[in-house]
Amino acid sequence: MDFDSSLTKIINKLGKSKNFVWIHSSVEKWKKKKSKIKRFVHRLNKYDKVICICQEMKEDLLKLSNKLEKKVDYIYNPVNFEKIKELSEENFSVEEEVLANEKFLLTIARFDCVPKDFETLFKAFDLAKEKGYDGKLYVIGDGEDRDKVKSFLNDCKYKKDILLLGRKENPYNWLKKADKFILSSRYEGFPTVLIEALVLNKIIFSSNCKTGPKEILAGNFNLLYNIGDFKRLAELIFTEERNDYRIFRFNKNNIFSKVLELLES
């Protein structure tokens, strides 16, 4: 079972074993160059089964090669609902308690400015504040682009209301207290954090990026905005809309059953 596609170059040397490969992101976003995409997709044909982590990813892969039609399927990453709820009850430190009792929007993201698009997020927050939003924006995460994120932040009119909280070993108590959750990415593999927010009954909205958000939101385009459209994102900050997103699809028990069926077949 090749869980990170690291065996693609030698898969045809593994004899008569049954071989599975997992694909965790859009091949076009991952490989980028057409020659690398073509070579990678050709190697995927050497496997007995190709598993994507969402339906949209599967559909995109089939557009690259319809020869994979009988081999490719999708299985969501498993989410431990019970563990998320348990961790969300963890107490805050005295200093954190003060911040947690404020009204705040939340995003959780690696500080990588190209995929995560903090610039659009901060511009939208500024605009929402101008229109009367009375909360703050907290960002949980860290990474190599921390200085760039701080630079975007310093350009904000309402920068005093944006707090970079750094990495959190347990982000779920923050997620539970949040007013709403935002995903502002330009692209994703499959944003499990949206599912985690839904497990905690949060109002969520997201960029309509590849891959996953529209699938998680069950096609509810009212809560999606086009990548970079900070004006639409600012409008969504005021939304109170909730829907039935059928999140049981992502529960670990359902996913484990599907993996077992795959192995037994």
C-alpha atoms as an extended CHARMM CRD file, in Angstrom:
* protein
*
       265  EXT
         1         1  MET       CA              0.0000000000        0.0000000000        0.0000000000  PROA      1               0.0000000000
         2         2  ASP       CA              1.7720000000        3.1270000000       -1.2750000000  PROA      2               0.0000000000
         3         3  PHE       CA              0.2560000000        5.7760000000        0.9410000000  PROA      3               0.0000000000
         4         4  ASP       CA              2.3030000000        8.7470000000       -0.2770000000  PROA      4               0.0000000000
         5         5  SER       CA              2.9930000000        7.8580000000       -3.9410000000  PROA      5               0.0000000000
         6         6  SER       CA              6.6840000000        7.3090000000       -3.1810000000  PROA      6               0.0000000000
         7         7  LEU       CA              6.9150000000        4.0040000000       -5.0560000000  PROA      7               0.0000000000
         8         8  THR       CA              5.6690000000        5.1410000000       -8.4600000000  PROA      8               0.0000000000
         9         9  LYS       CA              9.1200000000        4.8350000000      -10.0800000000  PROA      9               0.0000000000
        10        10  ILE       CA              9.5920000000        1.1900000000       -9.0410000000  PROA      10              0.0000000000
        11        11  ILE       CA              6.0250000000       -0.1200000000       -8.8950000000  PROA      11              0.0000000000
        12        12  ASN       CA              6.4280000000       -2.1940000000      -12.0720000000  PROA      12              0.0000000000
        13        13  LYS       CA              9.3160000000       -4.0930000000      -10.3750000000  PROA      13              0.0000000000
        14        14  LEU       CA              7.2350000000       -5.4070000000       -7.4940000000  PROA      14              0.0000000000
        15        15  GLY       CA              6.1640000000       -8.6000000000       -9.2300000000  PROA      15              0.0000000000
        16        16  LYS       CA              2.7530000000      -10.1470000000       -8.6790000000  PROA      16              0.0000000000
        17        17  SER       CA              1.7720000000       -8.3020000000       -5.4930000000  PROA      17              0.0000000000
        18        18  LYS       CA             -1.4870000000       -6.3360000000       -5.4300000000  PROA      18              0.0000000000
        19        19  ASN       CA             -0.5630000000       -2.6580000000       -5.2090000000  PROA      19              0.0000000000
        20        20  PHE       CA             -2.5980000000        0.3180000000       -4.0460000000  PROA      20              0.0000000000
        21        21  VAL       CA             -1.6460000000        3.9910000000       -4.2060000000  PROA      21              0.0000000000
        22        22  TRP       CA             -3.2210000000        6.9290000000       -2.3860000000  PROA      22              0.0000000000
        23        23  ILE       CA             -3.4010000000       10.3830000000       -4.0520000000  PROA      23              0.0000000000
        24        24  HSD       CA             -3.6560000000       13.2510000000       -1.5570000000  PROA      24              0.0000000000
        25        25  SER       CA             -3.8600000000       16.3080000000       -3.8010000000  PROA      25              0.0000000000
        26        26  SER       CA             -4.6940000000       17.5110000000       -7.2850000000  PROA      26              0.0000000000
        27        27  VAL       CA             -2.0370000000       16.0300000000       -9.5950000000  PROA      27              0.0000000000
        28        28  GLU       CA             -2.0400000000       19.1950000000      -11.7270000000  PROA      28              0.0000000000
        29        29  LYS       CA             -1.4010000000       21.4320000000       -8.6970000000  PROA      29              0.0000000000
        30        30  TRP       CA              1.1670000000       19.0270000000       -7.2960000000  PROA      30              0.0000000000
        31        31  LYS       CA              3.2690000000       18.2600000000      -10.3890000000  PROA      31              0.0000000000
        32        32  LYS       CA              2.5250000000       21.4880000000      -12.3350000000  PROA      32              0.0000000000
        33        33  LYS       CA              4.6740000000       20.7840000000      -15.4210000000  PROA      33              0.0000000000
        34        34  LYS       CA              2.7980000000       18.9240000000      -18.1710000000  PROA      34              0.0000000000
        35        35  SER       CA              5.6700000000       16.5120000000      -18.7380000000  PROA      35              0.0000000000
        36        36  LYS       CA              5.7530000000       15.5500000000      -15.0340000000  PROA      36              0.0000000000
        37        37  ILE       CA              1.9640000000       15.1850000000      -14.9150000000  PROA      37              0.0000000000
        38        38  LYS       CA              1.9550000000       12.9000000000      -17.9570000000  PROA      38              0.0000000000
        39        39  ARG       CA              4.7860000000       10.7610000000      -16.5780000000  PROA      39              0.0000000000
        40        40  PHE       CA              3.1760000000       10.4650000000      -13.1350000000  PROA      40              0.0000000000
        41        41  VAL       CA             -0.2490000000        9.5230000000      -14.5200000000  PROA      41              0.0000000000
        42        42  HSD       CA              1.3680000000        6.8980000000      -16.7600000000  PROA      42              0.0000000000
        43        43  ARG       CA              2.9890000000        5.3240000000      -13.6990000000  PROA      43              0.0000000000
        44        44  LEU       CA             -0.3390000000        5.2340000000      -11.8820000000  PROA      44              0.0000000000
        45        45  ASN       CA             -1.5490000000        2.7550000000      -14.4880000000  PROA      45              0.0000000000
        46        46  LYS       CA              0.9340000000        0.2380000000      -13.0440000000  PROA      46              0.0000000000
        47        47  TYR       CA             -1.0760000000       -0.0050000000       -9.8030000000  PROA      47              0.0000000000
        48        48  ASP       CA             -4.0480000000       -2.3050000000       -9.2420000000  PROA      48              0.0000000000
        49        49  LYS       CA             -6.0030000000        0.4360000000       -7.4730000000  PROA      49              0.0000000000
        50        50  VAL       CA             -5.6840000000        4.2240000000       -7.2320000000  PROA      50              0.0000000000
        51        51  ILE       CA             -7.4010000000        5.8940000000       -4.2740000000  PROA      51              0.0000000000
        52        52  CYS       CA             -8.0800000000        9.6390000000       -4.1630000000  PROA      52              0.0000000000
        53        53  ILE       CA             -9.1680000000       11.3410000000       -0.9570000000  PROA      53              0.0000000000
        54        54  CYS       CA            -12.2600000000       13.0140000000       -2.4360000000  PROA      54              0.0000000000
        55        55  GLN       CA            -14.6000000000       12.6790000000       -5.3810000000  PROA      55              0.0000000000
        56        56  GLU       CA            -13.4870000000       15.9240000000       -7.0460000000  PROA      56              0.0000000000
        57        57  MET       CA             -9.8830000000       14.6940000000       -7.0180000000  PROA      57              0.0000000000
        58        58  LYS       CA            -10.9790000000       11.4440000000       -8.6400000000  PROA      58              0.0000000000
        59        59  GLU       CA            -12.8620000000       13.3190000000      -11.3770000000  PROA      59              0.0000000000
        60        60  ASP       CA             -9.8540000000       15.5480000000      -12.0640000000  PROA      60              0.0000000000
        61        61  LEU       CA             -7.5850000000       12.5070000000      -12.3490000000  PROA      61              0.0000000000
        62        62  LEU       CA             -9.9110000000       10.8260000000      -14.8360000000  PROA      62              0.0000000000
        63        63  LYS       CA             -9.8000000000       13.9460000000      -16.9930000000  PROA      63              0.0000000000
        64        64  LEU       CA             -6.0410000000       13.4140000000      -17.2190000000  PROA      64              0.0000000000
        65        65  SER       CA             -6.3910000000        9.7150000000      -18.1120000000  PROA      65              0.0000000000
        66        66  ASN       CA             -9.6290000000        7.8420000000      -18.8110000000  PROA      66              0.0000000000
        67        67  LYS       CA             -7.5360000000        4.6450000000      -18.8430000000  PROA      67              0.0000000000
        68        68  LEU       CA             -7.6810000000        4.7810000000      -15.0470000000  PROA      68              0.0000000000
        69        69  GLU       CA            -11.4770000000        4.5940000000      -14.9680000000  PROA      69              0.0000000000
        70        70  LYS       CA            -11.6620000000        0.9920000000      -13.7190000000  PROA      70              0.0000000000
        71        71  LYS       CA             -8.8540000000        1.5000000000      -11.2060000000  PROA      71              0.0000000000
        72        72  VAL       CA             -9.5590000000        4.8290000000       -9.5490000000  PROA      72              0.0000000000
        73        73  ASP       CA            -11.8770000000        5.3790000000       -6.5810000000  PROA      73              0.0000000000
        74        74  TYR       CA            -12.0780000000        7.7700000000       -3.6390000000  PROA      74              0.0000000000
        75        75  ILE       CA            -12.1370000000        7.3320000000        0.1280000000  PROA      75              0.0000000000
        76        76  TYR       CA            -12.2390000000       10.2810000000        2.4960000000  PROA      76              0.0000000000
        77        77  ASN       CA             -9.6420000000       10.6850000000        5.2100000000  PROA      77              0.0000000000
        78        78  PRO       CA            -11.1730000000        9.4450000000        8.4990000000  PROA      78              0.0000000000
        79        79  VAL       CA            -12.1630000000       12.0300000000       11.1150000000  PROA      79              0.0000000000
        80        80  ASN       CA            -12.4080000000       11.0920000000       14.7840000000  PROA      80              0.0000000000
        81        81  PHE       CA            -15.5610000000       12.9730000000       15.8400000000  PROA      81              0.0000000000
        82        82  GLU       CA            -15.4170000000       11.8140000000       19.4530000000  PROA      82              0.0000000000
        83        83  LYS       CA            -11.7900000000       12.8960000000       19.9430000000  PROA      83              0.0000000000
        84        84  ILE       CA            -12.4470000000       16.3420000000       18.4790000000  PROA      84              0.0000000000
        85        85  LYS       CA            -15.3840000000       16.8980000000       20.8260000000  PROA      85              0.0000000000
        86        86  GLU       CA            -13.3450000000       15.6870000000       23.7930000000  PROA      86              0.0000000000
        87        87  LEU       CA            -10.4080000000       17.9970000000       23.0220000000  PROA      87              0.0000000000
        88        88  SER       CA            -12.7530000000       20.9320000000       22.4700000000  PROA      88              0.0000000000
        89        89  GLU       CA            -13.6130000000       20.8070000000       26.1950000000  PROA      89              0.0000000000
        90        90  GLU       CA            -10.0110000000       21.3680000000       27.3040000000  PROA      90              0.0000000000
        91        91  ASN       CA             -9.5340000000       24.3660000000       29.5960000000  PROA      91              0.0000000000
        92        92  PHE       CA             -7.6490000000       27.4820000000       28.5530000000  PROA      92              0.0000000000
        93        93  SER       CA             -4.8060000000       29.0570000000       30.4710000000  PROA      93              0.0000000000
        94        94  VAL       CA             -5.6580000000       32.2240000000       32.4010000000  PROA      94              0.0000000000
        95        95  GLU       CA             -4.1620000000       34.4040000000       29.6520000000  PROA      95              0.0000000000
        96        96  GLU       CA             -5.9150000000       32.4790000000       26.8800000000  PROA      96              0.0000000000
        97        97  GLU       CA             -9.2670000000       32.6040000000       28.6670000000  PROA      97              0.0000000000
        98        98  VAL       CA             -9.4050000000       36.3750000000       28.2230000000  PROA      98              0.0000000000
        99        99  LEU       CA             -8.9210000000       36.0620000000       24.4570000000  PROA      99              0.0000000000
       100       100  ALA       CA            -11.2540000000       33.0660000000       24.1450000000  PROA      100             0.0000000000
       101       101  ASN       CA            -14.1110000000       35.0120000000       25.7110000000  PROA      101             0.0000000000
       102       102  GLU       CA            -13.9690000000       37.6240000000       22.9640000000  PROA      102             0.0000000000
       103       103  LYS       CA            -16.1110000000       37.3480000000       19.8330000000  PROA      103             0.0000000000
       104       104  PHE       CA            -13.7890000000       36.1380000000       17.0860000000  PROA      104             0.0000000000
       105       105  LEU       CA            -13.5480000000       34.6250000000       13.6350000000  PROA      105             0.0000000000
       106       106  LEU       CA            -10.9990000000       31.8380000000       13.3260000000  PROA      106             0.0000000000
       107       107  THR       CA             -8.7530000000       30.4230000000       10.6600000000  PROA      107             0.0000000000
       108       108  ILE       CA             -6.2650000000       27.5880000000       11.1510000000  PROA      108             0.0000000000
       109       109  ALA       CA             -3.5570000000       27.4090000000        8.5150000000  PROA      109             0.0000000000
       110       110  ARG       CA              0.1080000000       26.8600000000        7.8210000000  PROA      110             0.0000000000
       111       111  PHE       CA              1.8960000000       30.1600000000        7.1230000000  PROA      111             0.0000000000
       112       112  ASP       CA              2.4060000000       29.5150000000        3.4170000000  PROA      112             0.0000000000
       113       113  CYS       CA              1.1140000000       32.5800000000        1.5940000000  PROA      113             0.0000000000
       114       114  VAL       CA              0.7040000000       31.1320000000       -1.8960000000  PROA      114             0.0000000000
       115       115  PRO       CA             -1.8470000000       28.4030000000       -1.0880000000  PROA      115             0.0000000000
       116       116  LYS       CA             -3.3660000000       29.9370000000        2.0710000000  PROA      116             0.0000000000
       117       117  ASP       CA             -4.0590000000       33.4740000000        0.7440000000  PROA      117             0.0000000000
       118       118  PHE       CA             -3.8610000000       35.5070000000        3.9660000000  PROA      118             0.0000000000
       119       119  GLU       CA             -3.9200000000       38.7050000000        1.9080000000  PROA      119             0.0000000000
       120       120  THR       CA             -7.5150000000       38.1250000000        0.7810000000  PROA      120             0.0000000000
       121       121  LEU       CA             -8.5090000000       37.0720000000        4.3050000000  PROA      121             0.0000000000
       122       122  PHE       CA             -7.1480000000       40.2410000000        5.9040000000  PROA      122             0.0000000000
       123       123  LYS       CA             -8.6340000000       42.5380000000        3.2310000000  PROA      123             0.0000000000
       124       124  ALA       CA            -12.0310000000       40.9110000000        3.7530000000  PROA      124             0.0000000000
       125       125  PHE       CA            -11.7870000000       41.3470000000        7.5170000000  PROA      125             0.0000000000
       126       126  ASP       CA            -10.9180000000       45.0330000000        7.1230000000  PROA      126             0.0000000000
       127       127  LEU       CA            -13.9600000000       45.5220000000        4.9000000000  PROA      127             0.0000000000
       128       128  ALA       CA            -16.2430000000       43.6030000000        7.2790000000  PROA      128             0.0000000000
       129       129  LYS       CA            -15.0530000000       45.7890000000       10.1800000000  PROA      129             0.0000000000
       130       130  GLU       CA            -15.8600000000       48.9000000000        8.1690000000  PROA      130             0.0000000000
       131       131  LYS       CA            -19.3590000000       47.5170000000        7.6300000000  PROA      131             0.0000000000
       132       132  GLY       CA            -19.8720000000       46.9160000000       11.3360000000  PROA      132             0.0000000000
       133       133  TYR       CA            -18.5520000000       43.4580000000       12.2610000000  PROA      133             0.0000000000
       134       134  ASP       CA            -17.9110000000       43.6780000000       16.0010000000  PROA      134             0.0000000000
       135       135  GLY       CA            -15.5250000000       40.7560000000       16.4880000000  PROA      135             0.0000000000
       136       136  LYS       CA            -11.8550000000       39.9850000000       16.0530000000  PROA      136             0.0000000000
       137       137  LEU       CA             -9.9120000000       37.6300000000       13.7710000000  PROA      137             0.0000000000
       138       138  TYR       CA             -7.6470000000       34.9730000000       15.2970000000  PROA      138             0.0000000000
       139       139  VAL       CA             -5.1460000000       32.9940000000       13.2430000000  PROA      139             0.0000000000
       140       140  ILE       CA             -3.7730000000       29.6910000000       14.5550000000  PROA      140             0.0000000000
       141       141  GLY       CA             -0.6680000000       28.4700000000       12.7480000000  PROA      141             0.0000000000
       142       142  ASP       CA              2.9340000000       29.2410000000       11.9070000000  PROA      142             0.0000000000
       143       143  GLY       CA              5.4450000000       28.5730000000        9.1550000000  PROA      143             0.0000000000
       144       144  GLU       CA              8.1950000000       29.8730000000        6.9110000000  PROA      144             0.0000000000
       145       145  ASP       CA              6.1010000000       32.7950000000        5.6280000000  PROA      145             0.0000000000
       146       146  ARG       CA              5.4820000000       34.2830000000        9.0750000000  PROA      146             0.0000000000
       147       147  ASP       CA              7.2100000000       37.5660000000        8.0870000000  PROA      147             0.0000000000
       148       148  LYS       CA              5.0550000000       37.8430000000        4.9480000000  PROA      148             0.0000000000
       149       149  VAL       CA              1.9070000000       37.2480000000        6.9720000000  PROA      149             0.0000000000
       150       150  LYS       CA              2.9950000000       39.9710000000        9.4190000000  PROA      150             0.0000000000
       151       151  SER       CA              3.6160000000       42.2960000000        6.4630000000  PROA      151             0.0000000000
       152       152  PHE       CA              0.0600000000       41.7500000000        5.1710000000  PROA      152             0.0000000000
       153       153  LEU       CA             -1.1890000000       42.2900000000        8.7080000000  PROA      153             0.0000000000
       154       154  ASN       CA              0.6620000000       45.5760000000        9.1130000000  PROA      154             0.0000000000
       155       155  ASP       CA             -1.1030000000       46.9160000000        6.0130000000  PROA      155             0.0000000000
       156       156  CYS       CA             -4.5120000000       46.3510000000        7.6200000000  PROA      156             0.0000000000
       157       157  LYS       CA             -6.5770000000       49.2350000000        8.9440000000  PROA      157             0.0000000000
       158       158  TYR       CA             -7.8960000000       47.0710000000       11.7910000000  PROA      158             0.0000000000
       159       159  LYS       CA             -4.6650000000       45.2170000000       12.5310000000  PROA      159             0.0000000000
       160       160  LYS       CA             -5.1800000000       45.5980000000       16.2850000000  PROA      160             0.0000000000
       161       161  ASP       CA             -8.1680000000       43.2660000000       15.9620000000  PROA      161             0.0000000000
       162       162  ILE       CA             -6.1750000000       40.5230000000       14.1870000000  PROA      162             0.0000000000
       163       163  LEU       CA             -4.2140000000       38.2140000000       16.4830000000  PROA      163             0.0000000000
       164       164  LEU       CA             -1.6400000000       35.6410000000       15.3870000000  PROA      164             0.0000000000
       165       165  LEU       CA             -1.8870000000       32.9660000000       18.0710000000  PROA      165             0.0000000000
       166       166  GLY       CA              0.9070000000       30.7340000000       16.7690000000  PROA      166             0.0000000000
       167       167  ARG       CA              0.7690000000       26.9440000000       16.7220000000  PROA      167             0.0000000000
       168       168  LYS       CA             -1.6110000000       25.2260000000       19.1100000000  PROA      168             0.0000000000
       169       169  GLU       CA             -1.1880000000       21.5800000000       20.0440000000  PROA      169             0.0000000000
       170       170  ASN       CA             -4.9430000000       21.5320000000       20.5940000000  PROA      170             0.0000000000
       171       171  PRO       CA             -6.8440000000       24.0210000000       18.3930000000  PROA      171             0.0000000000
       172       172  TYR       CA            -10.2660000000       22.4930000000       19.0670000000  PROA      172             0.0000000000
       173       173  ASN       CA            -11.1480000000       24.4580000000       22.2020000000  PROA      173             0.0000000000
       174       174  TRP       CA            -10.4930000000       27.6240000000       20.1780000000  PROA      174             0.0000000000
       175       175  LEU       CA            -12.5570000000       26.2370000000       17.3270000000  PROA      175             0.0000000000
       176       176  LYS       CA            -15.4620000000       25.5270000000       19.6710000000  PROA      176             0.0000000000
       177       177  LYS       CA            -15.4420000000       29.1050000000       21.0030000000  PROA      177             0.0000000000
       178       178  ALA       CA            -15.1580000000       30.7550000000       17.5710000000  PROA      178             0.0000000000
       179       179  ASP       CA            -18.0010000000       32.8100000000       16.1510000000  PROA      179             0.0000000000
       180       180  LYS       CA            -17.3460000000       31.3660000000       12.6700000000  PROA      180             0.0000000000
       181       181  PHE       CA            -14.5980000000       29.5430000000       10.8030000000  PROA      181             0.0000000000
       182       182  ILE       CA            -12.9790000000       30.6910000000        7.5250000000  PROA      182             0.0000000000
       183       183  LEU       CA            -10.9280000000       28.7780000000        4.9570000000  PROA      183             0.0000000000
       184       184  SER       CA             -9.2970000000       31.2270000000        2.5250000000  PROA      184             0.0000000000
       185       185  SER       CA             -7.0800000000       28.8920000000        0.4780000000  PROA      185             0.0000000000
       186       186  ARG       CA             -6.2240000000       29.1160000000       -3.2110000000  PROA      186             0.0000000000
       187       187  TYR       CA             -5.9430000000       25.3050000000       -3.2900000000  PROA      187             0.0000000000
       188       188  GLU       CA             -6.0420000000       22.3820000000       -0.8740000000  PROA      188             0.0000000000
       189       189  GLY       CA             -5.5550000000       18.6390000000       -0.8060000000  PROA      189             0.0000000000
       190       190  PHE       CA             -8.7160000000       18.0130000000        1.1830000000  PROA      190             0.0000000000
       191       191  PRO       CA             -9.3340000000       20.5420000000        4.0020000000  PROA      191             0.0000000000
       192       192  THR       CA            -10.1910000000       18.3150000000        6.9690000000  PROA      192             0.0000000000
       193       193  VAL       CA            -10.3040000000       21.4130000000        9.1850000000  PROA      193             0.0000000000
       194       194  LEU       CA            -13.6650000000       22.3220000000        7.5930000000  PROA      194             0.0000000000
       195       195  ILE       CA            -15.0700000000       18.9720000000        8.7020000000  PROA      195             0.0000000000
       196       196  GLU       CA            -13.6230000000       19.4580000000       12.1820000000  PROA      196             0.0000000000
       197       197  ALA       CA            -15.3940000000       22.8200000000       12.3930000000  PROA      197             0.0000000000
       198       198  LEU       CA            -18.6750000000       21.1920000000       11.3600000000  PROA      198             0.0000000000
       199       199  VAL       CA            -18.2280000000       18.4890000000       14.0070000000  PROA      199             0.0000000000
       200       200  LEU       CA            -18.2500000000       21.3570000000       16.5280000000  PROA      200             0.0000000000
       201       201  ASN       CA            -21.3480000000       22.8670000000       14.8900000000  PROA      201             0.0000000000
       202       202  LYS       CA            -19.5930000000       25.9730000000       13.5870000000  PROA      202             0.0000000000
       203       203  ILE       CA            -20.8310000000       28.2520000000       10.8310000000  PROA      203             0.0000000000
       204       204  ILE       CA            -18.2170000000       27.8960000000        8.0960000000  PROA      204             0.0000000000
       205       205  PHE       CA            -17.4400000000       29.4960000000        4.7600000000  PROA      205             0.0000000000
       206       206  SER       CA            -14.6640000000       28.9150000000        2.2880000000  PROA      206             0.0000000000
       207       207  SER       CA            -13.0510000000       29.8090000000       -0.9860000000  PROA      207             0.0000000000
       208       208  ASN       CA            -14.3000000000       27.6330000000       -3.8220000000  PROA      208             0.0000000000
       209       209  CYS       CA            -10.8350000000       26.1790000000       -4.3290000000  PROA      209             0.0000000000
       210       210  LYS       CA             -9.7350000000       22.7570000000       -5.4900000000  PROA      210             0.0000000000
       211       211  THR       CA            -10.1660000000       20.3160000000       -3.9400000000  PROA      211             0.0000000000
       212       212  GLY       CA            -12.8100000000       19.6190000000       -1.3340000000  PROA      212             0.0000000000
       213       213  PRO       CA            -14.6970000000       22.6670000000       -0.0210000000  PROA      213             0.0000000000
       214       214  LYS       CA            -17.7250000000       22.4140000000       -2.3000000000  PROA      214             0.0000000000
       215       215  GLU       CA            -17.8310000000       18.6630000000       -1.6580000000  PROA      215             0.0000000000
       216       216  ILE       CA            -17.7070000000       19.1170000000        2.1220000000  PROA      216             0.0000000000
       217       217  LEU       CA            -20.3640000000       21.8390000000        1.8980000000  PROA      217             0.0000000000
       218       218  ALA       CA            -22.5230000000       19.4640000000       -0.1560000000  PROA      218             0.0000000000
       219       219  GLY       CA            -22.6880000000       21.9150000000       -3.0540000000  PROA      219             0.0000000000
       220       220  ASN       CA            -23.9440000000       24.8580000000       -0.9910000000  PROA      220             0.0000000000
       221       221  PHE       CA            -22.4720000000       27.6470000000       -3.0920000000  PROA      221             0.0000000000
       222       222  ASN       CA            -24.0360000000       30.2870000000       -0.8120000000  PROA      222             0.0000000000
       223       223  LEU       CA            -21.1450000000       29.7130000000        1.5900000000  PROA      223             0.0000000000
       224       224  LEU       CA            -18.3870000000       29.6910000000       -1.0240000000  PROA      224             0.0000000000
       225       225  TYR       CA            -16.6020000000       32.6380000000       -2.6110000000  PROA      225             0.0000000000
       226       226  ASN       CA            -14.3660000000       32.8070000000       -5.6700000000  PROA      226             0.0000000000
       227       227  ILE       CA            -10.6440000000       32.7620000000       -4.9230000000  PROA      227             0.0000000000
       228       228  GLY       CA             -9.4160000000       36.2930000000       -4.1830000000  PROA      228             0.0000000000
       229       229  ASP       CA            -12.9040000000       37.8430000000       -3.9590000000  PROA      229             0.0000000000
       230       230  PHE       CA            -12.4290000000       39.6590000000       -0.6450000000  PROA      230             0.0000000000
       231       231  LYS       CA            -15.6670000000       41.6280000000       -1.0770000000  PROA      231             0.0000000000
       232       232  ARG       CA            -17.7610000000       38.4530000000       -1.1830000000  PROA      232             0.0000000000
       233       233  LEU       CA            -15.8030000000       37.0130000000        1.7320000000  PROA      233             0.0000000000
       234       234  ALA       CA            -16.5350000000       40.1780000000        3.7280000000  PROA      234             0.0000000000
       235       235  GLU       CA            -20.2580000000       39.6510000000        3.0690000000  PROA      235             0.0000000000
       236       236  LEU       CA            -20.0420000000       36.0340000000        4.2230000000  PROA      236             0.0000000000
       237       237  ILE       CA            -18.5850000000       37.1150000000        7.5620000000  PROA      237             0.0000000000
       238       238  PHE       CA            -22.0800000000       38.3440000000        8.4740000000  PROA      238             0.0000000000
       239       239  THR       CA            -23.8340000000       35.1020000000        7.4760000000  PROA      239             0.0000000000
       240       240  GLU       CA            -25.7720000000       33.0040000000        9.9830000000  PROA      240             0.0000000000
       241       241  GLU       CA            -26.6460000000       30.2580000000        7.5050000000  PROA      241             0.0000000000
       242       242  ARG       CA            -26.3560000000       26.6280000000        8.5430000000  PROA      242             0.0000000000
       243       243  ASN       CA            -27.0720000000       23.4980000000        6.5290000000  PROA      243             0.0000000000
       244       244  ASP       CA            -27.1310000000       19.7380000000        6.8850000000  PROA      244             0.0000000000
       245       245  TYR       CA            -23.7910000000       18.7870000000        5.3550000000  PROA      245             0.0000000000
       246       246  ARG       CA            -24.1470000000       15.0410000000        6.0370000000  PROA      246             0.0000000000
       247       247  ILE       CA            -20.8610000000       14.9800000000        7.9220000000  PROA      247             0.0000000000
       248       248  PHE       CA            -21.3910000000       11.3250000000        8.8990000000  PROA      248             0.0000000000
       249       249  ARG       CA            -19.7180000000       10.6280000000        5.5230000000  PROA      249             0.0000000000
       250       250  PHE       CA            -16.3800000000       11.5340000000        7.1250000000  PROA      250             0.0000000000
       251       251  ASN       CA            -16.7140000000        9.6450000000       10.4010000000  PROA      251             0.0000000000
       252       252  LYS       CA            -13.7830000000        7.2960000000       10.9520000000  PROA      252             0.0000000000
       253       253  ASN       CA            -16.0090000000        4.2350000000       11.4160000000  PROA      253             0.0000000000
       254       254  ASN       CA            -17.6000000000        4.7060000000        7.9820000000  PROA      254             0.0000000000
       255       255  ILE       CA            -14.1960000000        5.2670000000        6.3780000000  PROA      255             0.0000000000
       256       256  PHE       CA            -12.6040000000        2.2250000000        8.0370000000  PROA      256             0.0000000000
       257       257  SER       CA            -15.4560000000        0.0730000000        6.7180000000  PROA      257             0.0000000000
       258       258  LYS       CA            -14.7890000000        1.3060000000        3.1740000000  PROA      258             0.0000000000
       259       259  VAL       CA            -11.0590000000        0.6090000000        3.4600000000  PROA      259             0.0000000000
       260       260  LEU       CA            -11.8100000000       -2.9020000000        4.7060000000  PROA      260             0.0000000000
       261       261  GLU       CA            -14.1910000000       -3.5000000000        1.7790000000  PROA      261             0.0000000000
       262       262  LEU       CA            -11.4660000000       -2.3200000000       -0.5930000000  PROA      262             0.0000000000
       263       263  LEU       CA             -8.8680000000       -4.6880000000        0.8800000000  PROA      263             0.0000000000
       264       264  GLU       CA            -11.2270000000       -7.6380000000        0.9030000000  PROA      264             0.0000000000
       265       265  SER       CA            -12.1580000000       -7.0910000000       -2.7380000000  PROA      265             0.0000000000
